[in-house]
Amino acid sequence: MTDRTDDRSADQPGDGWSTEGLGYLQDEAARQRVFVVHPYVKDSRKADALVRSPEARLEEAKGLALAIDIDLVGGECIPLRGVRPATYLGVGKLDDLKAFVKAEEIDLVIFDCELSPIQQRNLEREIGTKVIDRTALILEIFGNRASTKEGELQVELAHLNYQRSRLVRSWTHLERQRGGAGFMGGPGETQIEADRRIIADRITRIKRQLENVTRTRTLHRAQRQKTPYPIVALVGYTNAGKSTLFNKLTNAEVLAEDMLFATLDPTMRSIDLPSGRKIILSDTVGFVSELPTMLVAAFRATLEEVLEADVIVHVRDAAHPDSEVQKKDVEDVLSDLGVDFESEADGTPIIEALNKADLLSEEKREAAMNKADRQDRVVALSGLTGEGCETLITAIDEILSAQDHRVELTVPYSDGATQAWLHANAKILSEEHGEQGVSYCFTVDPVAWAKFTAKTK
């Protein structure tokens, strides 16, 4: 068997990275053979119900790997007594992995954990092939999925921040440059310093561009706030079915596939509720456990759309065995963003949508339906078949209607603009024509009413 590790460009600058923010796999002509490893420390403590099993973690990591264009050979859970500072794995496990990589001609090993730059460098030397960790994998997926200028800038910023900490590993093949002239010239700027400076300059430029994009997004958000339409945001774990549900509710054609992070950039559509109220429905990026901090920071402007929402719909994959764990992961990210789960009175109303009910067994399906019947703001549905979608729409309508003001107002016959606005944006309960004008009794969204009255003063 030919040893493909001999002719690999292990000394290639950056081991596949570049200072332009490109990922590991984008320059590859052929699909790489990839193996996923989930190392975990064996713990004798009682298992926590909200902690995934190693096997479930491995399956999610393999799903993440399949979200990019690679040839997935397989995966393995590796139990450890403890983490070795130099190589993460012990000597025996390293030897086994090295033999497997050579026999199966593996091009890339993905470690489903966070590796330090030193650990990553040592693993590549020991195993003889390219190694990346969970953070790099998620960055790679986001890089492939970004379709808007803002998304591309956000991903590149996260890429560069990640690369900057890895320069000690990526650029050790380069020799020190010589500075000055003649024999008196001392050592000049090292290549690692030059590359760090290039990355720092690029980060500064991207941040400046993102500030402009964020400013534009803020203006758009302010413009939307001037409209009388409430915003309803769909949030949830990646692959929970948000885009499928979004398409069903809005008749849109947002990409919806059985793939992690199938969509990345937020999409908005308007829909009409049974009461006649119009809302803006927003489909946001999915979350995942241990989402890299740098990604949360880079996408904060996008994720903050959730904070502007009048209602949040938490879409859950009810058929997933780790549905409860996924719920906690999503709530942790939302809490970090500032969403209040504790105070229902002061916080944003949240509806829990138990999605993929069509995939549940009869017993679990009945349990989901009973939970929805017993608890307020819980709906069992299927974004694929449409079952329960009307119930969700009604729940959104009831929450928004409960916040409405009841107003009695007499509008002069000459004020046609106000009459038109009321008929378009309020729920008219009664309408009487008198000598002074038309007397209305109506309910109206308090935010919309405040904006309208402020504009007409």
Secondary structure, DSSP 8 states (H G I E B T S, - for coil): ---TTTTS-TTSGGGG--TT---SSTT-SS--EEEEEEEEE---S---TTS--HHHHHHHHHHHHHTSS-EEEEEEEEEESS-BTTTBS-HHHHHHHHHHHHHHT-SEEEESS---HHHHHHHHHHHSSEEEEHHHHHHHHHHHH--SHHHHHHHHHHHHHHHHTTHHHHTTTS---B-SSSTT--B---HHHHHHHHHHHHHHHHHHHHHHHHHHHHHHHHHHHHSS--EEEEEEBTTSSHHHHHHHHH-------SSTTS--S-EEEEEE-TTS-EEEEEE---B-TT--HHHHHHTHHHHTTGGG-SEEEEEEETTSTTHHHHHHHHHHHHHHHT--SS-TTTS--EEEEEE-GGGS-HHHHHHHHHHHHHSTTEEE--TTT-TTHHHHHHHHHHHHHHT-EEEEEEE-TT-HHHHHHHHHHSEEEEEEE-SSSEEEEEEE-HHHHHHHHHHH-
